[in-house]
């Protein structure tokens, strides 16, 4: 989802926010504290007379979101200007993001600090570029309809960002360390991806990007290369000679200003070894350090967002991804296997009146393993919504939704192995059935 968030001056923060704000402002002159926020919460009942049950195909790295996010999740960002140089315009800010995640709206929950960093902007020595240090969401690129973060940096590190070179061309470099306090680029706990795969082993990531290479009117190329250098000595379970370095490359074309604020992104990505990202969505993120140079990931991504008219808005998604090089010993069904994943979907919103709109999405995911039957899942959601506006990105949304999903035998068998107890598995809410539905309500808000 393309978050459109307004910065506001808070009236009076909640207790945790107040403590964080006080810590940031302890030695600073009085100044306005900026904040942004986002949260969603869902409650529902499935067609087997159980609670909320969401649908994802084993092996697919994303699922279509509308009426299919069973968790409570929130992000709350605080920013404080900590320095400004009057004679040259340089500005320094401290930033903290708090996140909260509770699966299935249960009492079990996780809180995190996915972002905590200091950034200097408009630095004369960098030709007006920026410098930062800490932990931050670094130049994340995603698809809104299925929340697929395909290109990103995450971890503790620092770098220079958006340094003007010539014309609109800007250069960025980041040095990122694998951070044991952060699970994946998604920020969700418990630990998955590189954190779970690599244990106490670590790696350094060098991320280079050039953005703003002009191609056509309102269009530009964006290039990135991520070099992952393993520096672990290994341990008793994973000796040093079993760990590897890797890389990831991204070439993206961005077409901006489509019907106003709309844009189209087309990306081609390739990763080797840990540069595939492993169980993480982002190619170039630090993946499994046991993955050698024979393991690769090729991905093509197409994503369009546009508001065709004041009433009609749409997001379109297409993904092709091929993973290869896994030996039988390294194959883990649904996680690490030689396969092709394709995904095609759309999210549509039609505004009936100023405060009432209809949201719909339809997504089809297919996994074709080199060794095994093809598995498929189709998911559809219809969601009447009370909102602040008719647009696709108008928030808050107060939704009543109906979600239906259908899958084949191969998808059920894969879920039995990769995700027992999940909606598609025979031990999940729908048993041996190959379809299921859910009805519920959801709040979704940016502020």
Buried (B, 14 or more C-beta within 10 A) or exposed (E): BBEEBEEEEBEEBEEEBEEBBEEBBEEEEEEEBBBBBBBBBBBBBBBBEBBBBBBBBBBBBBBBBBBBBBBBBBBBBBBBBBEEEEEEEBBBBBBBBBBBBBBBBEEEBBEBBBBBBBBBBBBEEBEBBBBBBBBBBBBBBBBBBBBBBBBBBBBBBBBBBBBBEEEEBBBBEBBBBBBBEBBBBBBBBEBBBBBBBBBEBBBBBBBBBBBBBEEEEEBBBBEBBBBBEBEBEBEEEBEEEEBBBBBBBBBBBBBEEBEEBBBBBBBBBBBBBBBBBBBBBBBBBBBBBBBBEEBBBBBBBBBBBBBEEEBBBBBBBBBBBBBBBBEEEBBEBBBBBBBBBBBBBBBBBBBEEEBEBEBBBBBBBBBBBEEBBEBBBBBBBBBBBEBEBBBBBBBBBBBBBBBBBBBBEBBBBBBBEBBEEBBBBBEBBBEEBBEBBBBBBBBBBBB
